[in-house]
Amino acid sequence: MTTLRERFGDELVLTENGKETETYRLLAELTLNGRRYAIVQTEAMRKEDDIDVMRIVDGPDGELQLETVEDDGEWEAVAEAYDDMQFGGDERP
């Protein structure tokens, strides 16, 4: 299974209708409940110490695509799993 980092590196440039819309730094990839997710951050988000959670899906052409996670519970579960990866569970700085 190809990862986003293997395919695109540390920087993801999102496009819509062939036009660049946003550039994200890929912080991590993880799997939760059988789904793959990317933890990403724009430069503006980095300044605010904020992240975004995107779902990784295989597009119809076999290319990896990102989907916005709309469900708050799903978003929070993935963000918490990412925090656990970073800080080792309940041990937060």
Buried (B, 14 or more C-beta within 10 A) or exposed (E): EEEBEEEEEEEBEBEEEEEEEEEBBBBBBBEBEEEBBBBBBBEEBEEEEEBBBBBBEEEEEEEBEBEEBEEEEBBEBBBEBBBBEEEEEEEEE
